[in-house]
Amino acid sequence: MKWYTYLICFVLIIVGTFCGIQLFKEVKAESYINGSIDISNKFSQESFNYSSTSVTFYHDLYDETDTYTFDKELLKVEDYNGQKKTYQLWLNDFILLDTEFNAGSVYSSVKIDFYDEYGAIVCNSVMEISIKFLSNKSQLTLSTKGEESASFLEQYFSDNGIRLKVVEIL
Amino acid sequence: MKVLKIIGNCSLVFLAIIGVLVSIAFGYYHFFVHDITVGTNYVDNQIGIDVVEADKLNEEQKDQYEERYFMEANFYSNSKNNGIALQELKFNYFTDYRLTSDGYRSTGMQFLGDLKQEDLTLVETTEEHANRDEPGGFSYYDTTNGISWDGNKLRTQLNRESAFTIKIDNRAFQIQLTGTYEWTTYKRQWYTLWIWNKPTVHVWMYTYLDVFADCMQAIRSNSAGFGDYYVTVDLSEYFTIREYDIESGKYKTDDVTDIIKNYAVLKFHYDENGARNSTQSIFKCIDCNPSYDVEDKNIDTSYWQERMVYNLTNKDFDLRYSEVYGGYFISLSMDTKSLFADMPRSKVNVDISMQYGDKKIVGIDYNGFENFEIDTLTVEGSGKFYMLEKSLFNSKLQTLKRSKSISFEIDSGAIDTSYTEVIL
């Protein structure tokens, strides 16, 4: 055989090897699924539970009552029924006693005193809490009067976070 | 020797013939027979495989551990014009293939303003620039613990060379931005004797700017509107996902599957307000400034401690009628007392009115308010007011206020602390 015949043979063998490997891969290839995604439970929750690391109050430019408000639209709550069931409202580790539980809403008021390093009160904050359980969402509103109160509450929630929950008493 | 040469030559020719046949078979299969294979990767929650099961976590831990999606976004649209428009995108991933919580890492990008897809222009860049450079006009942040963020140069770069380890089905995968967008333009050109439209293929190599703009568009166009929601986005056009092979210790490239689809959960917060201060950022910084605030605050909000104030009134008490004293004694239930005892940062004030509807309150019952702290006790009315044994025991009462016409009859052992008495 001539030298170029050897060359051609080698080239054909190498090409054949690569084609064989690729053919093997393609013949063996199968469709696959890795993992799964289930966010179906992310569109509603059984009971009201809101937590965050901070709260920021906004003052409406056209508001003349000096009210600072934090509004949040949240997932709808499936089984709240203030007419037939009994609930407690908790803010962080504190139960809020003066709470009004209605058919589809919760209203409460919370008073927080802030002390300086000498033990003197530097700010009395009163915060109104409103939770409305609507057919497609829940609406949380926190409001307070005055910029100073809003600022102290923002600082408090920045330091401690906010964990607000409505707990059914069984 | 000659026989061996003949055998060798025959073998070579035989192998060459097989090579030709295999090549023909491959060509035939590849171009005519090939069935379509589809690979689908779902990128779900990126919680470390060592994190305890959800039902063993308390509420705070759940917030911290349960949700860690590959992509999280924050979008303050400033529709109400009460702050600044702010857009943020964060990627949660692992630093190694063990997928444990000590390998958590997050990297994110932040844009001050409202970046829209239509603002992007297709401009060709060199491969080197596209791979190495990060999109300009953004602030970048990096963290391992999710609490403290840094935005300096010693952080993970968000460019096409970055490959992140993620978890799918509790197995390690690597995700990398590799996608390109190609388009062709034609230019009329003389070619020997005729005019033809010479095609030029342009390649746009996607950067994180494109991913960012698309995610913001997904948020902007979500059907639920403002709020905290989740959507599943298709990242197939942008990212390549490779599986980690335990045996070889390498991430495998899939060059066989015809169509590979990559889906991931995008968790986002979409707000109609503008961002006001850095606490609203998922990086706790705006423009690399942890103290960012749109307003110059002149209110000093530093404080030592806070107290949650409770004002208890007659409606909160249990009543017990006493024929001997001719009226009702008040007390708190055991549950309520232990509730306050377990809330050390509460400040409890008790306001008692001696006339409660048609009921006459004559005093505080045995053990009525014992074992939780009371700041101020106020009694209003007239006549004798009794405090029975241990009624205020271990209450650390600070101030006792009473109407001028009330006289206290305090049993020995009713109270064990000194307090200030104030006449109203």
Interface residues (C-beta under 8 A of the other chain):
Chain A: M1 Y6 I8 C9 F10 L12 I13 I14 V15 G16 T17 C19 G20 Q22 L23 K25 E26 V27 A29 E30 S31 Y32 I33 N34 G35 S36 I37 D38 I39 K42 F43 N49 S51 T53 S54 T56 Y58 H59 D60 L61 K72 E73 L74 L75 L91 D93 F94 I95 L97 V110 K111 I112 D113 F114 Y115 D116 E117 G119 V122 C123 K137 E147 E148 S151 F152 E154 Q155 Y156 S158 R163 K165
Chain B: N9 L12 V13 L15 A16 I17 I18 G19 V20 L21 V22 S23 A25 F26 G27 Y29 H30 H34 T37 V38 G39 T40 N41 Y42 V43 D44 E59 E60 D63 K80 N82 G83 I168 D169 R171 F173 A224 G225 F226 G227 D228 Y229 Y230 T232 I241 E243 D255 V256 T257 Y263 A264 V265 N273 R276 N277 T279 Q280 K297 I299 T301 S302 Y303 W304 Q305 E306 R307 M308 V309 Y310 N311 L312 D316 L339 M343 R345 S346 K347
